[in-house]
Amino acid sequence: MPPTSPTTPPRPFDVTEVFPQLAPLARTATRLHPRPGSPTPQDSSVGGPLLWPADEPWPHCEESHVVDGLNLAPSPASVRLRRHLLAAQRVRSLTEEEQQALLRMAPRRRAPGQPPAGPPEGPMAMLPVAQLHARDVPDLNPPQGADVLQVLWCPFDHPIMPRTVLFWRDAAAVTDILTAPPEPPAMQFHDYLPEPCLLHPEQVTDYPDHLELSKELQGRLTDWSVWHASDAVGSAMPHLRASFERDFEEELSEADESDLSSFLPQYYDNELAGAPGWKVGGWPRWGATDPRPRTCPDCGHAMDALLTIATFEDDDDSSWQPYEPSGQRSAGSDAYDPGQPTKVQIGSGYAQQLYICPASPRHRHLELMH
Protein backbone atom coordinates (compact mmCIF):
# COMPACT_ATOMS: atom_id res chain seq x y z
CA MET A 1 0.00 0.00 0.00
CA PRO A 2 1.49 3.42 -0.92
CA PRO A 3 2.29 5.77 1.97
CA THR A 4 -0.27 8.43 2.92
CA SER A 5 2.44 10.91 3.97
CA PRO A 6 6.17 11.29 3.25
CA THR A 7 7.93 8.25 4.69
CA THR A 8 11.67 7.73 5.15
CA PRO A 9 12.93 4.48 3.60
CA PRO A 10 14.75 2.03 5.88
CA ARG A 11 18.46 2.74 6.27
CA PRO A 12 20.68 0.78 3.87
CA PHE A 13 21.50 -1.48 6.84
CA ASP A 14 21.32 -1.48 10.63
CA VAL A 15 24.53 0.30 11.55
CA THR A 16 24.42 -1.03 15.14
CA GLU A 17 24.93 -4.58 13.82
CA VAL A 18 28.34 -3.50 12.53
CA PHE A 19 29.15 -1.00 15.28
CA PRO A 20 27.23 -2.04 18.42
CA GLN A 21 28.86 0.80 20.37
CA LEU A 22 26.44 3.14 18.56
CA ALA A 23 23.32 1.56 20.06
CA PRO A 24 23.35 3.52 23.37
CA LEU A 25 23.96 6.76 21.42
CA ALA A 26 20.74 6.47 19.40
CA ARG A 27 18.30 9.37 19.64
CA THR A 28 14.89 9.83 18.12
CA ALA A 29 14.28 12.80 15.84
CA THR A 30 11.11 14.02 14.16
CA ARG A 31 11.53 14.83 10.48
CA LEU A 32 8.99 17.57 9.72
CA HIS A 33 8.67 16.95 5.96
CA PRO A 34 7.39 20.47 5.14
CA ARG A 35 5.28 20.70 1.98
CA PRO A 36 3.83 23.94 0.55
CA GLY A 37 0.23 24.47 1.59
CA SER A 38 -2.20 26.80 3.32
CA PRO A 39 -1.70 26.37 7.06
CA THR A 40 -4.01 28.01 9.59
CA PRO A 41 -3.04 29.39 13.01
CA GLN A 42 -4.19 26.07 14.51
CA ASP A 43 -1.76 24.00 12.41
CA SER A 44 1.84 22.99 12.87
CA SER A 45 3.63 24.74 10.05
CA VAL A 46 6.71 26.35 8.58
CA GLY A 47 6.16 29.96 7.52
CA GLY A 48 2.47 29.87 8.39
CA PRO A 49 0.30 32.14 10.56
CA LEU A 50 0.89 31.84 14.28
CA LEU A 51 -1.55 31.21 17.11
CA TRP A 52 -0.60 34.59 18.53
CA PRO A 53 -2.69 36.39 21.19
CA ALA A 54 -4.21 39.61 19.88
CA ASP A 55 -3.30 41.46 23.09
CA GLU A 56 0.37 40.36 23.11
CA PRO A 57 2.98 42.61 21.45
CA TRP A 58 4.49 41.17 18.28
CA PRO A 59 8.25 40.63 18.63
CA HIS A 60 10.58 43.12 16.99
CA CYS A 61 14.35 43.01 16.60
CA GLU A 62 15.93 45.98 18.35
CA GLU A 63 19.46 45.35 17.07
CA SER A 64 21.10 47.26 14.23
CA HIS A 65 20.57 45.96 10.70
CA VAL A 66 23.37 46.06 8.17
CA VAL A 67 22.99 45.76 4.41
CA ASP A 68 25.88 45.23 2.03
CA GLY A 69 25.07 48.25 -0.14
CA LEU A 70 25.00 46.07 -3.27
CA ASN A 71 22.02 43.74 -3.09
CA LEU A 72 18.60 45.37 -3.04
CA ALA A 73 16.62 44.37 0.07
CA PRO A 74 13.17 43.06 -0.95
CA SER A 75 9.97 43.32 1.06
CA PRO A 76 8.02 40.18 2.03
CA ALA A 77 5.15 41.31 -0.23
CA SER A 78 7.43 41.63 -3.26
CA VAL A 79 8.94 38.19 -2.64
CA ARG A 80 5.46 36.62 -2.41
CA LEU A 81 4.39 38.32 -5.64
CA ARG A 82 7.55 37.19 -7.43
CA ARG A 83 7.03 33.59 -6.32
CA HIS A 84 3.39 33.78 -7.46
CA LEU A 85 4.38 35.04 -10.91
CA LEU A 86 7.12 32.43 -11.32
CA ALA A 87 4.60 29.71 -10.43
CA ALA A 88 2.05 31.11 -12.90
CA GLN A 89 4.73 31.23 -15.60
CA ARG A 90 4.98 27.44 -15.47
CA VAL A 91 1.44 27.00 -16.75
CA ARG A 92 0.65 30.13 -18.81
CA SER A 93 2.19 33.11 -20.56
CA LEU A 94 2.55 36.17 -18.36
CA THR A 95 1.01 39.44 -19.41
CA GLU A 96 3.33 42.28 -20.37
CA GLU A 97 2.55 43.96 -17.06
CA GLU A 98 3.38 40.77 -15.14
CA GLN A 99 6.63 40.32 -17.07
CA GLN A 100 7.74 43.85 -16.23
CA ALA A 101 6.82 43.34 -12.58
CA LEU A 102 8.85 40.13 -12.51
CA LEU A 103 11.86 41.88 -14.01
CA ARG A 104 11.66 44.64 -11.43
CA MET A 105 11.54 42.13 -8.58
CA ALA A 106 14.32 39.83 -9.78
CA PRO A 107 17.16 39.58 -7.22
CA ARG A 108 19.91 41.79 -8.53
CA ARG A 109 22.83 43.89 -7.48
CA ARG A 110 22.80 47.66 -7.33
CA ALA A 111 23.26 49.24 -10.75
CA PRO A 112 26.34 51.43 -11.42
CA GLY A 113 25.66 54.92 -10.21
CA GLN A 114 22.76 53.87 -8.04
CA PRO A 115 23.18 55.11 -4.45
CA PRO A 116 23.92 52.31 -1.97
CA ALA A 117 20.98 50.95 -0.01
CA GLY A 118 20.89 52.07 3.59
CA PRO A 119 19.84 49.89 6.51
CA PRO A 120 16.16 49.97 7.54
CA GLU A 121 15.54 52.30 10.45
CA GLY A 122 13.87 51.41 13.73
CA PRO A 123 12.86 48.07 15.25
CA MET A 124 12.31 45.28 12.73
CA ALA A 125 9.16 43.15 12.92
CA MET A 126 10.08 39.48 13.00
CA LEU A 127 8.79 36.82 10.61
CA PRO A 128 7.20 33.47 11.55
CA VAL A 129 9.55 30.55 10.90
CA ALA A 130 7.82 27.59 12.51
CA GLN A 131 4.92 26.68 14.76
CA LEU A 132 5.08 23.20 16.30
CA HIS A 133 2.34 21.55 18.34
CA ALA A 134 3.39 18.82 20.75
CA ARG A 135 0.44 16.72 19.55
CA ASP A 136 2.11 16.54 16.12
CA VAL A 137 5.82 16.43 17.00
CA PRO A 138 6.72 13.63 19.45
CA ASP A 139 10.29 14.89 20.05
CA LEU A 140 9.27 18.45 20.95
CA ASN A 141 9.20 17.95 24.77
CA PRO A 142 7.68 21.33 25.76
CA PRO A 143 8.04 22.72 29.27
CA GLN A 144 5.24 22.16 31.75
CA GLY A 145 2.14 24.19 30.95
CA ALA A 146 2.97 24.60 27.25
CA ASP A 147 2.08 22.54 24.20
CA VAL A 148 3.19 24.66 21.26
CA LEU A 149 6.49 26.21 20.19
CA GLN A 150 6.66 29.33 18.01
CA VAL A 151 9.91 30.33 16.30
CA LEU A 152 10.36 33.73 14.66
CA TRP A 153 13.39 35.44 13.19
CA CYS A 154 14.72 38.78 12.08
CA PRO A 155 15.29 38.52 8.30
CA PHE A 156 18.76 40.06 8.54
CA ASP A 157 22.05 38.39 9.42
CA HIS A 158 23.20 38.74 13.05
CA PRO A 159 26.03 38.37 12.08
CA ILE A 160 25.98 35.37 9.71
CA MET A 161 22.36 34.15 9.89
CA PRO A 162 18.96 35.38 11.07
CA ARG A 163 18.47 35.93 14.79
CA THR A 164 15.68 33.76 16.23
CA VAL A 165 13.33 34.09 19.20
CA LEU A 166 11.38 31.25 20.83
CA PHE A 167 7.95 31.34 22.47
CA TRP A 168 6.37 28.44 24.34
CA ARG A 169 2.66 28.73 25.04
CA ASP A 170 -0.55 26.88 25.89
CA ALA A 171 -2.61 26.72 22.70
CA ALA A 172 -5.92 26.50 24.59
CA ALA A 173 -5.18 29.80 26.33
CA VAL A 174 -5.17 31.71 23.01
CA THR A 175 -8.79 32.58 22.32
CA ASP A 176 -8.43 35.90 20.47
CA ILE A 177 -5.89 35.52 17.66
CA LEU A 178 -3.87 38.32 16.06
CA THR A 179 -5.02 38.21 12.43
CA ALA A 180 -2.77 40.85 10.83
CA PRO A 181 0.69 40.80 12.44
CA PRO A 182 3.19 43.45 11.35
CA GLU A 183 5.86 42.63 8.78
CA PRO A 184 9.35 44.03 8.25
CA PRO A 185 9.66 46.63 5.47
CA ALA A 186 12.61 44.76 3.97
CA MET A 187 14.65 41.57 4.25
CA GLN A 188 18.34 41.06 3.63
CA PHE A 189 17.67 38.13 1.27
CA HIS A 190 14.53 36.78 -0.39
CA ASP A 191 15.25 33.30 1.02
CA TYR A 192 14.67 34.56 4.56
CA LEU A 193 10.91 34.40 3.90
CA PRO A 194 9.82 30.79 4.52
CA GLU A 195 7.21 29.49 2.10
CA PRO A 196 4.02 28.55 4.03
CA CYS A 197 4.17 24.79 4.51
CA LEU A 198 2.10 22.16 6.25
CA LEU A 199 4.07 19.48 8.09
CA HIS A 200 4.04 15.69 7.88
CA PRO A 201 6.01 14.69 10.99
CA GLU A 202 7.74 11.33 11.10
CA GLN A 203 9.88 9.93 13.90
CA VAL A 204 13.21 8.37 12.91
CA THR A 205 16.41 7.25 14.67
CA ASP A 206 19.58 9.37 14.59
CA TYR A 207 23.19 8.56 15.47
CA PRO A 208 26.04 11.04 16.08
CA ASP A 209 28.24 12.50 13.37
CA HIS A 210 31.50 10.54 13.20
CA LEU A 211 33.40 13.53 14.61
CA GLU A 212 31.35 13.28 17.81
CA LEU A 213 32.34 9.65 18.38
CA SER A 214 35.24 8.32 20.42
CA LYS A 215 38.62 8.09 18.72
CA GLU A 216 38.43 4.30 18.98
CA LEU A 217 35.07 4.17 17.19
CA GLN A 218 36.20 6.71 14.61
CA GLY A 219 39.08 4.39 13.84
CA ARG A 220 36.76 1.42 13.34
CA LEU A 221 34.57 3.48 11.00
CA THR A 222 37.54 4.02 8.67
CA ASP A 223 38.48 0.31 8.64
CA TRP A 224 37.11 -1.29 5.47
CA SER A 225 37.74 -4.78 6.83
CA VAL A 226 35.17 -4.18 9.60
CA TRP A 227 32.54 -3.14 7.06
CA HIS A 228 33.40 -5.84 4.53
CA ALA A 229 33.25 -8.65 7.08
CA SER A 230 29.70 -7.79 8.19
CA ASP A 231 26.72 -9.69 6.79
CA ALA A 232 24.59 -6.57 7.45
CA VAL A 233 26.66 -4.50 5.03
CA GLY A 234 26.41 -7.18 2.36
CA SER A 235 22.80 -6.37 1.50
CA ALA A 236 23.68 -2.68 1.16
CA MET A 237 26.79 -3.23 -0.93
CA PRO A 238 25.21 -2.04 -4.22
CA HIS A 239 24.22 1.26 -2.62
CA LEU A 240 27.59 1.67 -0.90
CA ARG A 241 29.44 0.85 -4.11
CA ALA A 242 27.35 3.33 -6.14
CA SER A 243 27.98 6.06 -3.58
CA PHE A 244 31.73 5.47 -3.65
CA GLU A 245 31.95 5.38 -7.43
CA ARG A 246 29.90 8.58 -7.72
CA ASP A 247 32.17 10.43 -5.29
CA PHE A 248 35.55 9.05 -6.35
CA GLU A 249 34.92 8.14 -10.01
CA GLU A 250 36.63 4.77 -9.67
CA GLU A 251 35.63 1.19 -8.94
CA LEU A 252 35.22 0.29 -5.29
CA SER A 253 37.23 -2.87 -5.92
CA GLU A 254 40.16 -0.70 -7.03
CA ALA A 255 40.01 1.72 -4.10
CA ASP A 256 43.12 2.21 -2.00
CA GLU A 257 43.17 2.51 1.77
CA SER A 258 43.38 6.30 1.69
CA ASP A 259 40.22 6.66 -0.42
CA LEU A 260 38.30 4.19 1.74
CA SER A 261 39.32 5.83 5.01
CA SER A 262 38.03 9.12 3.60
CA PHE A 263 34.83 7.72 2.10
CA LEU A 264 33.55 5.45 4.90
CA PRO A 265 33.01 8.16 7.57
CA GLN A 266 31.41 10.33 4.89
CA TYR A 267 29.05 7.52 3.91
CA TYR A 268 28.21 6.91 7.58
CA ASP A 269 27.44 10.62 8.14
CA ASN A 270 25.35 11.01 4.99
CA GLU A 271 23.39 7.76 4.99
CA LEU A 272 23.41 6.23 8.48
CA ALA A 273 23.81 8.92 11.14
CA GLY A 274 21.61 12.02 11.43
CA ALA A 275 18.56 12.62 9.24
CA PRO A 276 18.81 15.65 6.93
CA GLY A 277 16.28 18.44 6.50
CA TRP A 278 13.99 20.23 8.92
CA LYS A 279 13.71 18.18 12.10
CA VAL A 280 13.16 18.37 15.85
CA GLY A 281 15.58 16.71 18.25
CA GLY A 282 18.01 14.03 17.19
CA TRP A 283 21.68 14.54 16.40
CA PRO A 284 22.99 17.46 14.34
CA ARG A 285 24.64 17.00 10.95
CA TRP A 286 27.89 18.96 10.72
CA GLY A 287 29.34 20.42 7.55
CA ALA A 288 29.95 24.16 7.72
CA THR A 289 31.97 23.67 10.92
CA ASP A 290 33.32 20.86 13.05
CA PRO A 291 31.37 19.93 16.19
CA ARG A 292 31.75 22.31 19.10
CA PRO A 293 30.52 22.22 22.71
CA ARG A 294 26.88 23.23 23.15
CA THR A 295 26.62 24.60 26.68
CA CYS A 296 23.99 26.88 28.15
CA PRO A 297 25.22 30.50 28.30
CA ASP A 298 23.29 30.99 31.55
CA CYS A 299 24.14 27.88 33.60
CA GLY A 300 26.75 25.87 31.68
CA HIS A 301 24.49 22.81 31.30
CA ALA A 302 24.83 20.69 28.14
CA MET A 303 22.15 21.79 25.69
CA ASP A 304 19.70 19.68 23.67
CA ALA A 305 19.08 19.95 19.94
CA LEU A 306 15.69 21.63 19.44
CA LEU A 307 15.15 22.49 15.78
CA THR A 308 17.11 22.20 12.56
CA ILE A 309 16.21 24.90 10.02
CA ALA A 310 17.62 23.38 6.86
CA THR A 311 18.27 24.73 3.40
CA PHE A 312 17.79 21.31 1.81
CA GLU A 313 15.69 18.30 2.73
CA ASP A 314 18.00 15.79 1.05
CA ASP A 315 19.93 15.14 -2.15
CA ASP A 316 18.39 13.51 -5.22
CA ASP A 317 20.54 10.41 -4.69
CA SER A 318 20.19 10.26 -0.90
CA SER A 319 18.76 7.17 0.77
CA TRP A 320 16.93 9.59 3.11
CA GLN A 321 14.71 10.81 0.27
CA PRO A 322 11.20 9.90 1.43
CA TYR A 323 8.58 7.88 -0.35
CA GLU A 324 5.85 10.31 -1.37
CA PRO A 325 2.10 9.63 -1.48
CA SER A 326 1.13 8.64 -5.01
CA GLY A 327 -0.29 11.50 -7.04
CA GLN A 328 0.86 14.18 -4.60
CA ARG A 329 3.48 15.78 -6.87
CA SER A 330 2.24 18.29 -9.44
CA ALA A 331 3.74 19.86 -12.54
CA GLY A 332 1.33 22.81 -12.41
CA SER A 333 1.52 26.18 -10.70
CA ASP A 334 1.54 24.46 -7.31
CA ALA A 335 4.67 22.41 -8.13
CA TYR A 336 7.59 22.77 -5.72
CA ASP A 337 11.21 21.75 -5.37
CA PRO A 338 11.14 18.65 -3.13
CA GLY A 339 14.72 19.34 -2.09
CA GLN A 340 13.91 22.88 -0.91
CA PRO A 341 10.16 23.13 -0.27
CA THR A 342 10.45 25.98 2.26
CA LYS A 343 12.57 28.17 -0.09
CA VAL A 344 14.79 29.00 2.92
CA GLN A 345 18.55 29.20 2.42
CA ILE A 346 21.02 29.49 5.29
CA GLY A 347 24.43 30.78 4.21
CA SER A 348 25.66 28.93 1.14
CA GLY A 349 23.24 26.05 1.68
CA TYR A 350 23.77 25.07 5.30
CA ALA A 351 21.44 24.58 8.28
CA GLN A 352 20.68 26.74 11.31
CA GLN A 353 20.57 24.58 14.43
CA LEU A 354 18.77 25.77 17.57
CA TYR A 355 19.67 24.33 20.98
CA ILE A 356 17.89 24.79 24.31
CA CYS A 357 18.86 24.22 27.92
CA PRO A 358 16.98 21.29 29.53
CA ALA A 359 17.38 22.93 32.94
CA SER A 360 15.08 25.86 32.12
CA PRO A 361 13.10 27.08 29.10
CA ARG A 362 13.83 30.64 30.29
CA HIS A 363 17.55 30.25 29.64
CA ARG A 364 18.87 31.70 26.41
CA HIS A 365 18.98 29.35 23.46
CA LEU A 366 21.97 28.78 21.19
CA GLU A 367 22.20 29.14 17.39
CA LEU A 368 24.85 27.44 15.28
CA MET A 369 25.38 27.16 11.54
CA HIS A 370 26.05 23.58 10.45
Phi, psi and omega in degrees: 000131181293151181293151178266353175210163180306132186227126180289130177295159174301151177298155181308327172197165179282106186295336180287343175288332179268322182233080184299341178295344179282338187305313181288351180267358182296140174227146172277149174223153176249107172290132185272337179046061179293139177223133182308138182192200182233074181292154174253170178299343180272353185266154161285136187201165163248129176069013182264177178292146184262151172281078189249128181298135182297333183264009179255130181302139176285138183291139176234148175272124183265357182282169177286153183236123186250133172246157186278354179080357181247305181281138178281131183276115183277159173270157176304321181297320180291325178292319178297317180296319179297316178297320179297317181291320178296323177292318179296326182296338179288338186239351179204166175280136178283150173291164178301320179296319179293321178297318179293321178296319180295320177297319181294330185266355181299135177303128182206165177270160180301133180289152176305132180088346178283133181298144181298146179288135177268162179289147175299146182264149174082176179300146184252119176300138181272160182252143175295134176252310182207148169230123187233120176268137180299331180296336183260334191239096187297338181265013184288316178052065181289158175293163181303135178090357180235151177219011178213140176248134175239128180243127176233161175216159171275127186279038174226150181290137177221079352266343185241359179199165182299146177273129183255156170230148182242140175227124172258136178208168176266114185301323183293339181281348181266103182253333178243109189265137174292118186264341182225073181293153178292158177233154178291149179289340182204162176228151181295320180222150181294336181277011172265009173252102180296137173290133178302124183225139166276156185250153178228071189299143179214128181274132180228177179250130178250153170232161184292152167305148185299333180286349177261005178267167177296157178300323180297316181287325174301319179297321179291327179297330181272359185265105182300329181296328178294315179295311188294332182279351186271132174295329180298321181289332183306317181292337181263004185302320178301319179292317180297317181296316180297321179296316180296313184291332175290320184279325187249352177054043174207163180290140178301323181295341181258004184290142175267173185298324181296315180296318181294319181293336175277320186285318189299314176297326178295316178296317177301311181299316187283325190246342190235342188267254185270139178294143177276176173084186178293127179204163176245132178076204179074199178254142178286151170262128182258149180196306180294328180219164171283160178304145177223159180299140176244092182241146183296129179290348182260330184226352179082003180289148174297136185262157180257145174294128179257296188218135171256118175261104192254146171291313185240147176281317179184171176272160181300329183257017181278142175287352177277349183300123189283154165291135180255149175303137182298137178081001183283326182287144181231151174256005183274202183292343179265011177294153180216163177278112183296339177280341182214061186293333182275349182062015177275141172227127178255119181057228181267022180117031183260200178230149175254116185256128177255135179237146177232158179274124179290346181286328182197130177291347180277348177288152181296143178269170185242142177238129176227146173266129181246000000 
